[in-house]
Amino acid sequence: METITEKVVKKSKQSDKLREPGKFKVIFCNDDVTPMEFVIALLMQIFRHNQDSAMEVTMKVHHTGSAVAGVYPFEIAEQKLADATTIARNNGYPLIIKVEPE
């Protein structure tokens, strides 16, 4: 028969496994107002895309309705969403950006 101490030790060992934190996609959604040039600039400024990569993501948003701007740990994804949304709103654009688990 197991003692209480042995049961506690077994449970502790089972829950001590560390998991890698999940990654989250930052997704840009298409709208009929936000200019493509603005989206490209935002991708370069906040998401550190180069000109070609920013253009590729922007064209995918335009043609398919949405595209992944980047994949990050949750806190970074949320901060990039907040920064990009703030810049878009300050410039009068309704750009929709969301964060989803990878």
MMTF fields as JSON, N, C-alpha, C and O atoms, coordinates in Angstrom:
{
  "mmtfVersion": "1.0.0",
  "mmtfProducer": "UNKNOWN",
  "numBonds": 407,
  "numAtoms": 408,
  "numGroups": 102,
  "numChains": 1,
  "numModels": 1,
  "chainsPerModel": [1],
  "groupsPerChain": [102],
  "chainIdList": ["A"],
  "bondAtomList": [4, 2, 8, 6, 12, 10, 16, 14, 20, 18, 24, 22, 28, 26, 32, 30, 36, 34, 40, 38, 44, 42, 48, 46, 52, 50, 56, 54, 60, 58, 64, 62, 68, 66, 72, 70, 76, 74, 80, 78, 84, 82, 88, 86, 92, 90, 96, 94, 100, 98, 104, 102, 108, 106, 112, 110, 116, 114, 120, 118, 124, 122, 128, 126, 132, 130, 136, 134, 140, 138, 144, 142, 148, 146, 152, 150, 156, 154, 160, 158, 164, 162, 168, 166, 172, 170, 176, 174, 180, 178, 184, 182, 188, 186, 192, 190, 196, 194, 200, 198, 204, 202, 208, 206, 212, 210, 216, 214, 220, 218, 224, 222, 228, 226, 232, 230, 236, 234, 240, 238, 244, 242, 248, 246, 252, 250, 256, 254, 260, 258, 264, 262, 268, 266, 272, 270, 276, 274, 280, 278, 284, 282, 288, 286, 292, 290, 296, 294, 300, 298, 304, 302, 308, 306, 312, 310, 316, 314, 320, 318, 324, 322, 328, 326, 332, 330, 336, 334, 340, 338, 344, 342, 348, 346, 352, 350, 356, 354, 360, 358, 364, 362, 368, 366, 372, 370, 376, 374, 380, 378, 384, 382, 388, 386, 392, 390, 396, 394, 400, 398, 404, 402],
  "bondOrderList": [1, 1, 1, 1, 1, 1, 1, 1, 1, 1, 1, 1, 1, 1, 1, 1, 1, 1, 1, 1, 1, 1, 1, 1, 1, 1, 1, 1, 1, 1, 1, 1, 1, 1, 1, 1, 1, 1, 1, 1, 1, 1, 1, 1, 1, 1, 1, 1, 1, 1, 1, 1, 1, 1, 1, 1, 1, 1, 1, 1, 1, 1, 1, 1, 1, 1, 1, 1, 1, 1, 1, 1, 1, 1, 1, 1, 1, 1, 1, 1, 1, 1, 1, 1, 1, 1, 1, 1, 1, 1, 1, 1, 1, 1, 1, 1, 1, 1, 1, 1, 1],
  "groupList": [{"groupName": "MET", "atomNameList": ["N", "CA", "C", "O"], "elementList": ["N", "C", "C", "O"], "formalChargeList": [0, 0, 0, 0], "bondAtomList": [1, 0, 2, 1, 3, 2], "bondOrderList": [1, 1, 2], "singleLetterCode": "M", "chemCompType": "L-PEPTIDE LINKING"}, {"groupName": "GLU", "atomNameList": ["N", "CA", "C", "O"], "elementList": ["N", "C", "C", "O"], "formalChargeList": [0, 0, 0, 0], "bondAtomList": [1, 0, 2, 1, 3, 2], "bondOrderList": [1, 1, 2], "singleLetterCode": "E", "chemCompType": "L-PEPTIDE LINKING"}, {"groupName": "THR", "atomNameList": ["N", "CA", "C", "O"], "elementList": ["N", "C", "C", "O"], "formalChargeList": [0, 0, 0, 0], "bondAtomList": [1, 0, 2, 1, 3, 2], "bondOrderList": [1, 1, 2], "singleLetterCode": "T", "chemCompType": "L-PEPTIDE LINKING"}, {"groupName": "ILE", "atomNameList": ["N", "CA", "C", "O"], "elementList": ["N", "C", "C", "O"], "formalChargeList": [0, 0, 0, 0], "bondAtomList": [1, 0, 2, 1, 3, 2], "bondOrderList": [1, 1, 2], "singleLetterCode": "I", "chemCompType": "L-PEPTIDE LINKING"}, {"groupName": "LYS", "atomNameList": ["N", "CA", "C", "O"], "elementList": ["N", "C", "C", "O"], "formalChargeList": [0, 0, 0, 0], "bondAtomList": [1, 0, 2, 1, 3, 2], "bondOrderList": [1, 1, 2], "singleLetterCode": "K", "chemCompType": "L-PEPTIDE LINKING"}, {"groupName": "VAL", "atomNameList": ["N", "CA", "C", "O"], "elementList": ["N", "C", "C", "O"], "formalChargeList": [0, 0, 0, 0], "bondAtomList": [1, 0, 2, 1, 3, 2], "bondOrderList": [1, 1, 2], "singleLetterCode": "V", "chemCompType": "L-PEPTIDE LINKING"}, {"groupName": "SER", "atomNameList": ["N", "CA", "C", "O"], "elementList": ["N", "C", "C", "O"], "formalChargeList": [0, 0, 0, 0], "bondAtomList": [1, 0, 2, 1, 3, 2], "bondOrderList": [1, 1, 2], "singleLetterCode": "S", "chemCompType": "L-PEPTIDE LINKING"}, {"groupName": "GLN", "atomNameList": ["N", "CA", "C", "O"], "elementList": ["N", "C", "C", "O"], "formalChargeList": [0, 0, 0, 0], "bondAtomList": [1, 0, 2, 1, 3, 2], "bondOrderList": [1, 1, 2], "singleLetterCode": "Q", "chemCompType": "L-PEPTIDE LINKING"}, {"groupName": "ASP", "atomNameList": ["N", "CA", "C", "O"], "elementList": ["N", "C", "C", "O"], "formalChargeList": [0, 0, 0, 0], "bondAtomList": [1, 0, 2, 1, 3, 2], "bondOrderList": [1, 1, 2], "singleLetterCode": "D", "chemCompType": "L-PEPTIDE LINKING"}, {"groupName": "LEU", "atomNameList": ["N", "CA", "C", "O"], "elementList": ["N", "C", "C", "O"], "formalChargeList": [0, 0, 0, 0], "bondAtomList": [1, 0, 2, 1, 3, 2], "bondOrderList": [1, 1, 2], "singleLetterCode": "L", "chemCompType": "L-PEPTIDE LINKING"}, {"groupName": "ARG", "atomNameList": ["N", "CA", "C", "O"], "elementList": ["N", "C", "C", "O"], "formalChargeList": [0, 0, 0, 0], "bondAtomList": [1, 0, 2, 1, 3, 2], "bondOrderList": [1, 1, 2], "singleLetterCode": "R", "chemCompType": "L-PEPTIDE LINKING"}, {"groupName": "PRO", "atomNameList": ["N", "CA", "C", "O"], "elementList": ["N", "C", "C", "O"], "formalChargeList": [0, 0, 0, 0], "bondAtomList": [1, 0, 2, 1, 3, 2], "bondOrderList": [1, 1, 2], "singleLetterCode": "P", "chemCompType": "L-PEPTIDE LINKING"}, {"groupName": "GLY", "atomNameList": ["N", "CA", "C", "O"], "elementList": ["N", "C", "C", "O"], "formalChargeList": [0, 0, 0, 0], "bondAtomList": [1, 0, 2, 1, 3, 2], "bondOrderList": [1, 1, 2], "singleLetterCode": "G", "chemCompType": "PEPTIDE LINKING"}, {"groupName": "PHE", "atomNameList": ["N", "CA", "C", "O"], "elementList": ["N", "C", "C", "O"], "formalChargeList": [0, 0, 0, 0], "bondAtomList": [1, 0, 2, 1, 3, 2], "bondOrderList": [1, 1, 2], "singleLetterCode": "F", "chemCompType": "L-PEPTIDE LINKING"}, {"groupName": "CYS", "atomNameList": ["N", "CA", "C", "O"], "elementList": ["N", "C", "C", "O"], "formalChargeList": [0, 0, 0, 0], "bondAtomList": [1, 0, 2, 1, 3, 2], "bondOrderList": [1, 1, 2], "singleLetterCode": "C", "chemCompType": "L-PEPTIDE LINKING"}, {"groupName": "ASN", "atomNameList": ["N", "CA", "C", "O"], "elementList": ["N", "C", "C", "O"], "formalChargeList": [0, 0, 0, 0], "bondAtomList": [1, 0, 2, 1, 3, 2], "bondOrderList": [1, 1, 2], "singleLetterCode": "N", "chemCompType": "L-PEPTIDE LINKING"}, {"groupName": "ALA", "atomNameList": ["N", "CA", "C", "O"], "elementList": ["N", "C", "C", "O"], "formalChargeList": [0, 0, 0, 0], "bondAtomList": [1, 0, 2, 1, 3, 2], "bondOrderList": [1, 1, 2], "singleLetterCode": "A", "chemCompType": "L-PEPTIDE LINKING"}, {"groupName": "HIS", "atomNameList": ["N", "CA", "C", "O"], "elementList": ["N", "C", "C", "O"], "formalChargeList": [0, 0, 0, 0], "bondAtomList": [1, 0, 2, 1, 3, 2], "bondOrderList": [1, 1, 2], "singleLetterCode": "H", "chemCompType": "L-PEPTIDE LINKING"}, {"groupName": "TYR", "atomNameList": ["N", "CA", "C", "O"], "elementList": ["N", "C", "C", "O"], "formalChargeList": [0, 0, 0, 0], "bondAtomList": [1, 0, 2, 1, 3, 2], "bondOrderList": [1, 1, 2], "singleLetterCode": "Y", "chemCompType": "L-PEPTIDE LINKING"}],
  "groupTypeList": [0, 1, 2, 3, 2, 1, 4, 5, 5, 4, 4, 6, 4, 7, 6, 8, 4, 9, 10, 1, 11, 12, 4, 13, 4, 5, 3, 13, 14, 15, 8, 8, 5, 2, 11, 0, 1, 13, 5, 3, 16, 9, 9, 0, 7, 3, 13, 10, 17, 15, 7, 8, 6, 16, 0, 1, 5, 2, 0, 4, 5, 17, 17, 2, 12, 6, 16, 5, 16, 12, 5, 18, 11, 13, 1, 3, 16, 1, 7, 4, 9, 16, 8, 16, 2, 2, 3, 16, 10, 15, 15, 12, 18, 11, 9, 3, 3, 4, 5, 1, 11, 1],
  "groupIdList": [1, 2, 3, 4, 5, 6, 7, 8, 9, 10, 11, 12, 13, 14, 15, 16, 17, 18, 19, 20, 21, 22, 23, 24, 25, 26, 27, 28, 29, 30, 31, 32, 33, 34, 35, 36, 37, 38, 39, 40, 41, 42, 43, 44, 45, 46, 47, 48, 49, 50, 51, 52, 53, 54, 55, 56, 57, 58, 59, 60, 61, 62, 63, 64, 65, 66, 67, 68, 69, 70, 71, 72, 73, 74, 75, 76, 77, 78, 79, 80, 81, 82, 83, 84, 85, 86, 87, 88, 89, 90, 91, 92, 93, 94, 95, 96, 97, 98, 99, 100, 101, 102],
  "secStructList": [7, 7, 7, 2, 2, 2, 2, 2, 2, 2, 2, 2, 2, 2, 2, 6, 7, 7, 7, 7, 7, 7, 3, 3, 3, 3, 3, 3, 3, 7, 7, 1, 1, 1, 7, 2, 2, 2, 2, 2, 2, 2, 2, 2, 2, 2, 1, 7, 7, 7, 2, 2, 2, 2, 2, 2, 2, 2, 2, 2, 2, 2, 2, 2, 1, 3, 3, 3, 3, 3, 3, 3, 3, 2, 2, 2, 2, 2, 2, 2, 2, 2, 2, 2, 2, 2, 2, 2, 2, 2, 6, 6, 7, 7, 7, 3, 3, 3, 3, 3, 3, 7],
  "xCoordList": [0.844, 0.0, 0.895, 1.88, 0.531, 1.324, 0.995, -0.136, 2.013, 1.794, 1.378, 1.488, 0.914, 0.515, 1.706, 1.56, 2.867, 4.073, 4.412, 4.768, 4.311, 4.597, 3.613, 4.001, 2.368, 1.356, 1.658, 1.529, 2.055, 2.378, 3.588, 3.583, 4.612, 5.812, 5.462, 5.955, 4.639, 4.249, 3.503, 3.776, 2.585, 1.828, 2.74, 2.593, 3.672, 4.604, 5.45, 5.655, 5.934, 6.773, 5.994, 6.56, 4.744, 3.94, 3.68, 3.607, 3.541, 3.211, 4.434, 4.288, 5.634, 6.85, 7.315, 8.286, 6.67, 7.076, 6.79, 5.683, 7.795, 7.628, 7.25, 7.757, 6.371, 5.977, 6.469, 6.519, 6.823, 7.214, 5.989, 4.899, 6.155, 4.995, 4.515, 5.311, 3.22, 2.644, 2.974, 3.328, 2.853, 3.062, 1.7, 0.744, 1.639, 0.388, 0.612, 1.612, -0.353, -0.291, -0.95, -2.018, -0.303, -0.914, -1.427, -0.656, -2.732, -3.387, -3.978, -4.736, -3.623, -4.203, -5.419, -5.367, -6.518, -7.742, -7.999, -7.679, -8.573, -8.828, -9.989, -10.942, -9.884, -11.006, -10.949, -9.971, -11.991, -12.06, -11.566, -11.726, -10.967, -10.576, -9.064, -8.498, -8.417, -6.996, -6.164, -6.246, -5.36, -4.553, -3.452, -2.904, -3.147, -2.108, -0.754, 0.029, -0.48, 0.798, 0.935, 2.024, -0.18, -0.158, 0.104, 0.883, -0.538, -0.348, 1.113, 1.71, 1.677, 3.08, 3.985, 4.886, 3.749, 4.566, 4.43, 5.417, 3.23, 2.982, 3.708, 4.305, 3.648, 4.347, 5.861, 6.534, 6.375, 7.811, 8.185, 9.211, 7.377, 7.687, 7.492, 8.399, 6.357, 6.023, 6.481, 6.951, 6.344, 6.611, 7.962, 8.311, 8.719, 10.087, 10.203, 11.188, 9.182, 9.26, 10.115, 10.177, 10.773, 11.428, 10.37, 9.228, 10.749, 9.792, 9.086, 7.862, 9.844, 9.25, 8.3, 7.211, 8.716, 7.884, 6.602, 5.521, 6.727, 5.557, 4.575, 3.361, 5.112, 4.258, 3.555, 2.373, 4.274, 3.696, 2.543, 1.491, 2.744, 1.691, 0.492, -0.655, 0.761, -0.314, -1.137, -2.364, -0.476, -1.202, -2.026, -3.125, -1.51, -2.285, -3.532, -4.613, -3.383, -4.539, -5.561, -6.758, -5.083, -5.96, -6.708, -7.901, -6.007, -6.608, -7.389, -8.381, -6.956, -7.615, -8.43, -9.182, -8.287, -9.065, -8.309, -8.707, -7.207, -6.393, -5.041, -4.876, -4.076, -2.741, -2.027, -2.308, -1.1, -0.321, 0.829, 1.638, 0.885, 1.969, 3.187, 4.316, 2.958, 4.059, 3.547, 2.355, 4.461, 4.137, 5.067, 6.287, 4.475, 5.225, 4.68, 3.586, 5.448, 4.868, 3.685, 3.624, 2.761, 1.503, 1.703, 1.071, 2.563, 2.724, 3.235, 2.795, 4.156, 4.699, 3.642, 3.507, 2.893, 1.813, 0.782, 0.35, 0.394, -0.578, -0.032, -0.769, 1.246, 1.839, 1.91, 1.624, 2.289, 2.349, 0.948, 0.778, -0.055, -1.436, -1.828, -2.402, -1.521, -1.884, -1.171, -1.789, 0.125, 0.887, 0.357, 0.153, 0.133, -0.335, -1.749, -2.045, -2.613, -3.987, -3.995, -4.748, -3.171, -3.078, -2.63, -3.208, -1.615, -1.134, -2.219, -2.433, -2.904, -3.974, -5.088, -5.548, -5.52, -6.606, -6.177, -6.959, -4.936, -4.435, -4.381, -4.408, -4.306, -4.299, -5.671, -5.808, -6.696, -8.062, -8.438, -9.394, -7.702, -7.984, -8.593, -8.176, -9.572, -10.257, -9.617, -10.295, -8.332, -7.64, -7.94, -7.822, -8.327, -8.629, -7.458, -7.037, -6.944, -5.843, -6.271, -6.855, -5.983, -6.353, -5.195, -4.269, -5.276, -4.273, -4.956, -6.002, -4.363, -4.904, -3.771, -2.63, -4.074, -3.049, -2.57, -3.338, -1.303, -0.736, -1.233, -0.868],
  "yCoordList": [-1.183, 0.0, 1.255, 1.328, 2.236, 3.468, 4.403, 4.469, 5.112, 6.12, 7.417, 7.55, 8.34, 9.647, 10.338, 10.96, 10.245, 10.866, 10.309, 11.07, 9.003, 8.387, 8.843, 9.027, 9.027, 9.499, 10.931, 11.262, 11.77, 13.16, 13.228, 13.994, 12.445, 12.428, 11.989, 12.584, 10.981, 10.515, 11.608, 11.83, 12.276, 13.337, 14.492, 15.055, 14.856, 15.941, 15.625, 16.492, 14.417, 14.031, 14.088, 14.447, 13.751, 13.775, 15.196, 15.42, 16.143, 17.504, 18.394, 19.574, 17.858, 18.658, 18.81, 19.525, 18.175, 18.263, 19.664, 20.183, 20.262, 21.593, 21.477, 20.616, 22.335, 22.364, 23.658, 24.704, 23.562, 24.74, 25.647, 25.164, 26.958, 27.846, 27.827, 27.709, 27.946, 27.908, 29.15, 30.193, 29.02, 30.147, 30.612, 29.839, 31.885, 32.475, 33.238, 33.935, 33.085, 33.762, 35.132, 35.267, 36.144, 37.464, 37.53, 37.416, 37.714, 37.637, 38.982, 39.585, 39.447, 40.655, 40.243, 39.263, 40.994, 40.716, 41.842, 43.003, 41.479, 42.433, 43.368, 42.97, 44.588, 45.533, 46.377, 46.326, 47.143, 47.936, 49.369, 50.194, 49.671, 51.047, 51.22, 52.16, 50.337, 50.48, 50.297, 49.251, 51.309, 51.198, 50.142, 49.924, 49.501, 48.473, 49.051, 48.38, 50.277, 50.91, 51.04, 50.879, 51.33, 51.45, 50.092, 49.993, 49.05, 47.699, 47.274, 46.704, 47.547, 47.212, 47.93, 47.32, 49.216, 49.99, 49.448, 49.376, 49.07, 48.519, 47.183, 46.93, 46.343, 45.056, 45.255, 44.5, 46.253, 46.528, 47.141, 46.782, 48.045, 48.748, 47.874, 47.779, 47.248, 46.508, 45.053, 44.498, 44.441, 43.006, 42.703, 41.539, 43.744, 43.626, 42.819, 42.114, 42.936, 42.315, 43.196, 44.41, 42.59, 43.4, 43.777, 43.325, 44.599, 45.104, 43.957, 43.97, 42.974, 41.866, 41.023, 40.665, 40.712, 39.898, 40.646, 40.057, 41.936, 42.745, 42.804, 42.743, 42.924, 42.962, 41.616, 41.573, 40.527, 39.191, 38.965, 38.452, 39.348, 39.198, 40.079, 39.645, 41.308, 42.234, 41.7, 41.798, 41.146, 40.598, 39.383, 39.181, 38.579, 37.433, 37.914, 37.35, 38.951, 39.529, 40.005, 39.75, 40.69, 41.253, 40.162, 40.295, 39.095, 38.056, 36.989, 36.471, 36.652, 35.562, 36.033, 35.251, 37.294, 37.822, 37.917, 38.667, 37.156, 37.25, 36.601, 35.812, 36.946, 36.353, 36.51, 37.427, 35.601, 35.63, 36.616, 36.507, 37.576, 38.562, 38.035, 38.432, 37.133, 36.566, 35.6, 35.566, 34.813, 33.839, 34.113, 34.156, 34.3, 34.738, 34.091, 33.526, 34.174, 33.835, 34.771, 35.867, 34.349, 35.082, 36.564, 37.418, 36.877, 38.267, 39.153, 40.293, 38.636, 39.415, 39.589, 40.671, 38.529, 38.619, 39.668, 40.477, 39.653, 40.636, 42.059, 42.98, 42.246, 43.585, 44.091, 45.259, 43.224, 43.627, 43.956, 44.912, 43.172, 43.474, 44.854, 45.661, 45.119, 46.407, 47.565, 48.588, 47.407, 48.481, 48.759, 49.914, 47.695, 47.865, 48.448, 49.303, 47.994, 48.511, 49.987, 50.778, 50.352, 51.755, 52.648, 53.711, 52.223, 53.012, 53.118, 54.192, 52.009, 52.035, 52.994, 53.798, 52.916, 53.794, 55.26, 56.142, 55.514, 56.894, 57.492, 58.711, 56.628, 57.081, 56.979, 57.239, 56.602, 56.57, 55.322, 55.352, 54.212, 52.985, 51.921, 51.774, 51.181, 50.158, 48.767, 47.758, 48.712, 47.437, 46.489, 46.862, 45.267, 44.253, 43.287, 42.715, 43.118, 42.2, 41.32, 41.799, 40.024, 39.122, 38.186, 38.022, 37.575, 36.616, 35.277, 35.198, 34.218, 32.862, 31.905, 32.129, 30.842, 29.827, 29.201, 29.041, 28.856, 28.236, 26.812, 26.125],
  "zCoordList": [0.0, 0.0, 0.0, 0.735, -0.837, -0.936, 0.223, 0.704, 0.645, 1.674, 0.992, -0.227, 1.762, 1.232, 0.589, -0.463, 1.19, 0.653, -0.719, -1.619, -0.897, -2.19, -3.259, -4.413, -2.902, -3.852, -4.287, -5.466, -3.352, -3.658, -4.586, -5.55, -4.309, -5.137, -6.555, -7.513, -6.714, -8.044, -8.809, -9.989, -8.164, -8.832, -9.212, -10.297, -8.353, -8.638, -9.86, -10.71, -9.958, -11.083, -12.394, -13.426, -12.376, -13.59, -14.077, -15.285, -13.187, -13.593, -13.777, -14.096, -13.585, -13.728, -15.168, -15.415, -16.111, -17.508, -18.033, -17.887, -18.641, -19.215, -20.678, -21.398, -21.1, -22.499, -23.124, -22.477, -24.374, -25.14, -25.274, -25.579, -25.048, -25.21, -26.66, -27.591, -26.827, -28.163, -28.969, -28.42, -30.258, -31.171, -31.689, -31.76, -32.043, -32.506, -33.807, -33.979, -34.72, -36.012, -35.888, -35.291, -36.457, -36.586, -38.019, -38.972, -38.158, -39.466, -39.859, -39.1, -41.057, -41.625, -42.448, -43.191, -42.314, -43.063, -44.064, -43.811, -45.187, -46.259, -45.894, -45.224, -46.344, -46.282, -47.55, -48.296, -47.786, -49.015, -48.838, -49.738, -47.687, -47.398, -47.264, -47.822, -46.543, -46.247, -47.522, -48.167, -47.891, -49.113, -48.981, -47.9, -50.094, -50.106, -49.696, -49.023, -50.093, -49.742, -48.223, -47.671, -47.561, -46.099, -45.457, -44.509, -45.967, -45.435, -45.61, -44.697, -46.769, -47.023, -46.028, -45.452, -45.828, -44.88, -43.461, -42.729, -43.071, -41.737, -41.554, -40.508, -42.572, -42.509, -42.38, -41.678, -43.048, -42.973, -41.625, -41.047, -41.128, -39.882, -38.642, -37.816, -38.499, -37.275, -37.344, -36.351, -38.513, -38.631, -39.27, -39.468, -39.59, -40.104, -41.403, -41.622, -42.259, -43.577, -44.48, -44.287, -45.462, -46.478, -47.521, -47.441, -48.492, -49.487, -50.216, -50.349, -50.685, -51.451, -50.608, -51.057, -49.395, -48.507, -48.126, -48.092, -47.841, -47.491, -48.664, -48.472, -49.87, -51.058, -51.242, -51.583, -51.018, -51.166, -50.18, -50.561, -48.918, -47.907, -48.267, -48.164, -48.686, -49.05, -50.219, -50.211, -51.204, -52.358, -51.953, -52.469, -51.04, -50.56, -49.808, -49.977, -48.983, -48.284, -49.315, -49.18, -50.333, -51.362, -52.135, -52.408, -52.481, -53.322, -52.557, -53.069, -51.338, -50.612, -49.409, -48.829, -49.032, -47.913, -46.608, -45.717, -46.475, -45.264, -45.514, -46.445, -44.668, -44.771, -43.443, -42.672, -43.19, -41.952, -42.109, -43.03, -41.197, -41.192, -40.445, -40.734, -39.477, -38.713, -37.666, -37.363, -37.116, -36.072, -34.896, -35.054, -33.703, -32.534, -31.265, -31.272, -30.171, -28.868, -28.6, -29.157, -27.762, -27.568, -27.241, -27.861, -26.285, -25.844, -26.971, -27.115, -27.767, -28.881, -29.964, -30.534, -30.249, -31.243, -30.826, -31.647, -29.565, -29.058, -29.151, -29.503, -28.841, -28.896, -30.333, -30.594, -31.26, -32.662, -33.179, -33.936, -32.778, -33.147, -32.622, -33.354, -31.369, -30.759, -31.458, -31.752, -31.723, -32.374, -33.777, -34.151, -34.555, -35.925, -35.963, -36.797, -35.072, -35.022, -34.63, -35.199, -33.673, -33.249, -34.404, -34.629, -35.124, -36.265, -37.332, -37.895, -37.615, -38.619, -38.204, -39.015, -36.956, -36.487, -36.484, -36.838, -36.085, -36.071, -37.475, -37.641, -38.478, -39.865, -40.517, -41.713, -39.739, -40.229, -41.011, -41.786, -40.825, -41.556, -40.647, -39.499, -41.153, -40.345, -40.443, -40.25, -40.738, -40.929, -39.772, -38.605, -40.106, -39.097, -39.022, -40.028, -37.816, -37.552, -36.403, -35.432, -36.507, -35.416, -35.106, -35.9, -33.923, -33.474, -33.27, -32.627, -33.821, -33.666, -33.328, -33.731, -32.593, -32.324, -33.633, -34.581, -33.662, -34.869, -35.014, -35.967]
}
